[in-house]
Amino acid sequence: MAENILSQEDVKKLFLYKNGDLYWKVYTNPRAPIGAKAGSFNKHNQRRYIRINKIRYVAHRLIFLYHHGWLPIEVDHIDTCRTNNSIENLRAATSSQNQHNKRLQNNNTSGAKNVSYCLGRWEVKLKVNKKQIHIGRFDNFESAQLAAIMAREKYHGDFAQHG
């Protein structure tokens, strides 16, 4: 079971899936007895990691492989919560789609995604196919926020995240 060769069959032999977590079905070491929740939780990035044959995997990717039998470029958490690894909350995504489904960043100063204050007006910009596009400038914040929501829905579809 080397990296990139891990199959659905391999994952199902090693683990039992239950409520968004994987549990060991085989004995691997004293710290991971049969029936124990697999992996360790990293508080810094809010992800669970599981080691298999000295290779570290992110749990949500193994869960996706367990259920679907293949691995996409990225696995997106629909609700943006990295600790919610239930299969219903996971979907295949490109890197770009995964970026669209991000919450409002901590360093945002306007209070709305894709909205900034520039030269006395509210400006809306967003990325589409790796290019930044200008949606427009608005006299009030509410109009800019509405334009940003409509643009995200138009260009990002199911991956549009508004907050």
C-alpha positions in Angstrom: 0.0 0.0 0.0 2.4 2.7 -1.2 1.4 6.4 -1.7 -1.0 6.9 -4.7 -1.5 3.1 -4.9 -3.8 2.9 -1.9 -7.1 1.4 -3.1 -10.6 1.4 -1.8 -10.1 -2.3 -1.0 -7.0 -1.5 1.1 -8.9 1.2 3.1 -11.9 -1.0 3.7 -9.5 -3.8 5.0 -7.9 -1.4 7.4 -10.9 0.7 8.6 -14.5 0.7 9.6 -16.3 4.0 8.8 -18.8 5.4 11.3 -20.3 8.9 11.7 -17.4 10.7 9.9 -14.6 8.8 11.5 -12.4 5.8 10.6 -11.8 3.1 13.2 -9.0 0.4 13.0 -10.1 -3.0 12.0 -6.6 -4.5 12.2 -3.8 -4.2 14.8 -1.1 -1.8 13.6 0.6 -0.7 16.9 -0.1 -0.5 20.6 -1.3 3.1 20.3 -3.9 2.0 17.7 -5.7 -1.0 18.9 -8.6 -2.6 17.0 -11.7 -0.5 17.4 -9.8 2.7 18.2 -10.4 5.9 16.3 -7.7 6.1 13.6 -5.2 8.9 13.5 -4.4 12.0 15.5 -6.0 15.4 15.4 -3.9 18.5 14.6 -5.4 21.4 16.5 -3.4 24.0 14.5 -5.1 23.2 11.1 -8.2 21.3 12.4 -7.5 18.1 10.5 -7.2 14.5 11.4 -4.1 12.6 10.0 -3.7 8.8 9.7 -0.4 7.0 9.1 -0.4 3.9 6.9 3.0 2.3 6.2 4.8 5.5 7.3 2.8 7.6 4.9 0.6 10.4 6.4 -2.9 10.8 5.0 -5.6 13.3 5.7 -8.6 11.4 7.1 -11.2 13.1 4.9 -9.4 11.9 1.7 -9.4 8.3 3.0 -13.1 8.6 3.9 -13.8 9.8 0.3 -11.7 6.9 -1.1 -13.5 4.4 1.2 -16.9 5.4 -0.1 -16.2 6.3 -3.8 -13.3 4.2 -4.8 -11.2 7.1 -6.3 -9.5 10.3 -5.2 -10.2 13.7 -6.8 -7.6 16.5 -6.9 -9.1 17.8 -3.7 -11.9 16.8 -1.3 -14.0 19.8 -0.2 -15.9 20.1 3.0 -19.3 21.4 1.9 -20.1 23.2 5.2 -16.5 24.5 5.4 -16.0 22.7 8.7 -12.7 20.7 8.6 -13.7 18.6 11.5 -16.9 17.4 9.8 -15.7 14.4 7.8 -19.1 12.7 7.4 -19.3 11.4 3.8 -22.4 13.6 3.2 -20.2 16.6 3.8 -17.4 15.6 1.4 -17.3 16.2 -2.4 -14.8 16.1 -5.2 -13.4 19.5 -6.1 -10.6 21.2 -8.0 -8.2 23.5 -6.1 -10.1 26.5 -7.5 -13.5 25.2 -6.4 -12.1 24.4 -2.9 -10.9 28.0 -2.6 -14.3 29.4 -3.6 -15.9 27.4 -0.7 -13.9 29.3 2.0 -15.5 31.3 4.8 -14.8 35.0 5.3 -11.2 35.4 6.3 -10.1 36.8 9.7 -8.2 39.7 8.1 -11.2 40.9 6.1 -11.9 44.5 6.9 -15.2 45.1 5.0 -17.2 42.4 6.6 -18.2 40.8 3.2 -16.3 38.5 0.9 -15.1 40.0 -2.4 -16.0 43.6 -1.2 -13.5 46.3 -0.4 -13.6 50.1 0.0 -11.7 51.9 -2.7 -11.6 55.6 -3.5 -14.8 56.4 -1.7 -16.9 53.6 -3.2 -17.4 49.9 -2.5 -15.7 47.6 -5.0 -16.5 44.0 -5.9 -13.9 41.7 -7.4 -13.6 37.9 -7.5 -11.5 35.2 -9.0 -12.8 33.2 -12.0 -10.6 30.6 -13.7 -7.5 32.0 -11.9 -8.2 35.5 -13.1 -9.5 38.4 -11.0 -12.5 40.0 -12.5 -14.0 43.4 -11.6 -17.7 43.2 -11.0 -18.3 46.9 -10.2 -18.2 49.9 -7.8 -21.1 50.8 -5.7 -22.2 53.8 -3.6 -23.3 51.7 -0.7 -22.2 48.6 1.1 -25.5 46.7 0.8 -25.5 47.0 -3.0 -21.9 45.8 -3.2 -22.6 42.9 -0.9 -25.6 41.9 -3.0 -23.6 42.1 -6.2 -20.8 40.0 -4.7 -23.4 37.3 -3.7 -24.9 37.3 -7.2 -21.5 37.1 -8.8 -20.3 34.2 -6.6 -23.5 32.3 -7.4 -23.1 33.0 -11.1 -19.4 32.1 -11.4 -18.9 29.7 -8.5 -22.1 27.7 -8.6 -22.5 25.1 -5.9 -19.1 26.1 -4.5 -20.2 29.7 -3.7 -19.6 30.5 -0.1 -21.0 33.8 1.2 -19.8 34.0 4.7 
